[in-house]
Amino acid sequence: MRLSVRTLALPAAALAAALSLTACQSSSDPDAAPAPTSASPRQTTAATPTTPATPTTTAPDPAPTTAPATTPATKPPKKTTAPTPTDNADNGSNGSNGDDPAPALTPCTAKNVKVVASKVSRPINHLALTVTNVGDRPCDAVGAPLVGFDQSQAPIRIVEESKPQAVVTLTPGESAYASLILTGEPGGDTHGMTVRTVKVNLTTDSMVTVPAPTGTYVDDGAAVSYWQRELADALQY
């Protein structure tokens, strides 16, 4: 019996020493796993019921509105007015081109001028008609004189190419001139005759009758020029 107890005691002592050594190693070894702890009873938390979220309805984006393109206002075509034709006709007495209104004329008449018919050396078969302002105000030698001889009824021809650029205005004492062509081309029956008087119509209602130079012979070819400011200009026709 005594032997059995010793045999059992030895293993118990060895086991205690082993446990003690193990405990020392556990406390000094940092890498040792911690001793298991008694697990606390698992607490189960009842899940709180969640109120289902109300679905949110998202309104669809409005369809993009395309602003109509702004069309620039079209300007109406500029209205053009056709120019009104200007009556550029004159009475054969001035050179107005229609840009400015022609000044009012004061025609020379038998009341304010003196008319003379005189011979000239050249050209042959010509007379010079001279009209001189004897009044106290300016007057205009308008156009060409209407000329006849003695008892003739119709005036002689006017030389249109002698028309001046402007009306000849005479201040008191000034003169204007017209060339009086006595005969036309020789040959044929021209009804020539010698005359004593020259009738000069300054306007349609103002006539002056002057003596013709002695021996003045005229025929159907007679003609007269427009009034000119210079005698030389008149006698070139």
C-alpha positions in Angstrom: 0.0 0.0 0.0 2.7 2.5 0.8 4.3 1.8 -2.6 1.1 2.6 -4.5 0.6 6.0 -2.9 4.1 7.1 -3.8 3.7 6.0 -7.3 0.5 8.0 -7.7 2.0 11.0 -5.9 4.8 11.3 -8.2 2.8 11.8 -11.3 0.6 14.3 -9.5 3.7 16.3 -8.5 5.0 16.2 -12.0 1.7 17.4 -13.4 1.6 20.3 -11.0 5.1 21.3 -12.0 4.2 21.1 -15.6 1.2 23.3 -15.1 3.2 25.8 -13.2 5.8 26.0 -16.0 3.1 26.4 -18.5 1.6 29.3 -16.6 5.0 31.0 -16.3 5.5 30.7 -20.0 2.1 32.1 -20.8 2.6 35.2 -18.7 6.0 35.9 -20.1 5.5 35.0 -23.7 4.0 37.9 -25.6 3.1 35.8 -28.5 1.0 33.4 -26.4 -2.7 33.4 -27.2 -4.9 34.9 -24.5 -6.7 32.6 -22.3 -10.1 31.9 -23.4 -12.8 33.9 -21.6 -16.1 32.6 -20.9 -18.4 33.8 -23.5 -21.2 36.0 -22.4 -24.6 34.8 -23.4 -25.4 36.1 -27.0 -27.7 38.9 -26.8 -30.2 39.0 -29.6 -31.6 42.4 -30.4 -34.9 42.2 -32.0 -34.9 44.0 -35.4 -37.0 47.1 -35.4 -39.4 47.0 -38.3 -38.7 49.6 -40.9 -41.5 51.5 -42.6 -41.1 51.0 -46.3 -40.1 54.1 -48.0 -42.7 55.7 -50.1 -41.6 55.5 -53.7 -40.8 59.0 -55.0 -42.2 59.7 -58.4 -39.9 61.9 -60.3 -41.6 64.1 -62.9 -40.2 63.6 -66.3 -38.2 66.6 -67.5 -40.3 68.7 -69.8 -39.4 68.3 -73.4 -36.9 71.0 -74.3 -38.6 73.8 -76.1 -36.6 75.1 -78.9 -37.1 78.8 -79.2 -38.0 79.7 -82.7 -35.2 81.3 -84.5 -35.7 85.0 -84.6 -35.9 86.0 -88.2 -34.6 89.5 -88.7 -37.3 91.8 -90.0 -36.8 92.3 -93.7 -36.7 95.9 -94.5 -39.1 96.8 -97.3 -37.3 97.8 -100.5 -36.6 101.4 -100.5 -39.2 103.1 -102.6 -37.7 105.1 -105.3 -39.6 107.8 -107.0 -39.0 108.2 -110.7 -37.6 111.7 -111.3 -40.2 114.0 -112.8 -39.1 115.1 -116.2 -38.3 118.8 -116.1 -39.6 120.9 -118.8 -36.4 122.2 -120.2 -37.9 123.9 -123.2 -37.3 127.5 -123.5 -38.4 130.2 -125.8 -35.2 130.2 -127.8 -33.8 133.1 -125.8 -31.8 131.6 -122.9 -29.2 128.9 -122.2 -30.7 127.5 -119.0 -30.0 123.8 -118.5 -33.0 123.2 -116.3 -31.0 123.1 -113.0 -32.1 126.5 -111.9 -35.3 128.3 -112.7 -34.8 130.8 -115.5 -35.1 134.4 -114.2 -38.1 136.4 -115.2 -37.4 138.3 -118.4 -38.1 141.9 -119.1 -38.3 142.0 -122.9 -37.1 145.1 -124.8 -40.0 146.8 -126.5 -40.7 149.8 -128.7 -41.1 151.9 -125.5 -37.5 151.5 -124.3 -35.3 150.7 -127.3 -34.2 152.2 -130.6 -33.8 150.0 -133.7 -31.6 150.8 -136.7 -31.1 148.9 -140.0 -27.7 149.7 -141.6 -25.5 148.6 -144.4 -22.3 146.6 -143.8 -19.3 146.2 -146.1 -19.1 142.4 -145.4 -20.6 140.0 -145.9 -22.4 141.2 -149.1 -26.2 141.2 -149.2 -26.4 141.7 -145.5 -27.8 144.4 -143.2 -27.1 144.9 -139.5 -30.0 145.4 -137.2 -29.0 147.2 -134.0 -31.3 147.5 -130.9 -30.2 150.0 -128.2 -31.7 150.4 -124.7 -32.8 154.0 -124.4 -34.7 153.4 -121.2 -33.6 153.8 -117.6 -33.9 150.0 -116.7 -32.3 146.8 -118.1 -34.3 144.9 -120.7 -33.7 141.6 -122.5 -33.3 141.2 -126.2 -35.4 138.1 -126.4 -34.8 135.4 -129.1 -34.7 136.6 -132.6 -36.7 139.5 -134.1 -39.5 138.7 -136.5 -38.7 140.6 -139.6 -40.8 141.6 -142.7 -40.5 144.2 -145.5 -42.9 146.8 -146.6 -46.4 145.2 -146.8 -45.3 141.6 -146.4 -47.4 139.5 -144.1 -45.2 136.6 -143.3 -41.9 137.0 -141.4 -38.6 135.8 -143.0 -36.8 132.7 -141.9 -34.8 132.6 -138.6 -31.3 131.1 -138.6 -31.6 128.6 -135.8 -27.9 127.8 -135.6 -27.3 131.4 -134.5 -29.1 130.8 -131.1 -26.9 132.2 -128.3 -26.1 130.4 -125.0 -27.9 133.0 -123.0 -30.3 135.9 -123.3 -28.7 139.2 -124.1 -29.6 141.6 -121.3 -29.1 145.3 -122.1 -28.5 147.9 -119.4 -29.3 151.5 -120.4 -27.2 152.5 -123.3 -26.1 149.0 -124.3 -26.9 147.5 -127.8 -27.5 144.0 -129.3 -27.2 143.0 -132.9 -28.8 140.7 -135.5 -27.7 139.9 -139.0 -30.3 140.5 -141.7 -29.5 138.3 -144.8 -31.2 139.9 -147.8 -31.0 137.2 -150.5 -30.6 133.5 -150.8 -28.7 131.5 -153.4 -28.9 133.1 -156.9 -30.9 131.4 -159.7 -34.5 130.6 -160.3 -37.5 132.7 -159.6 -36.9 134.1 -156.1 -39.4 136.9 -156.3 -36.8 139.6 -155.6 -37.7 143.2 -155.0 -36.4 146.5 -153.7 -37.8 147.5 -150.3 -38.1 150.7 -148.4 -38.9 149.7 -144.9 -38.0 146.9 -142.4 -40.6 145.8 -139.9 -39.0 144.5 -136.7 -41.2 142.7 -134.2 -39.3 142.7 -130.8 -42.1 140.7 -129.2 -45.4 139.4 -130.5 -47.2 142.6 -129.6 -44.4 145.2 -130.0 -43.3 146.1 -133.6 -40.9 148.8 -134.8 -40.8 149.9 -138.5 -37.5 151.5 -139.6 -36.3 152.8 -142.9 -34.3 150.4 -145.1 -31.0 151.6 -146.6 -31.4 152.9 -150.1 -31.3 150.2 -152.7 -32.1 147.3 -150.3 -32.9 144.3 -152.4 -34.5 141.2 -150.9 -35.9 137.9 -152.2 -37.5 134.8 -150.8 -34.2 133.6 -149.4 -34.0 136.4 -146.8 -33.3 135.4 -143.2 -32.4 136.9 -139.8 -30.2 135.7 -136.9 -30.9 135.8 -133.2 -29.8 138.8 -131.2 -26.1 138.7 -130.3 -24.1 140.8 -127.9 -21.4 141.5 -130.5 -21.9 142.7 -134.1 -19.1 140.3 -135.4 -21.0 137.4 -133.9 -24.1 138.4 -135.7 -22.5 138.9 -139.1 -20.9 135.5 -139.2 -24.3 134.1 -140.3 
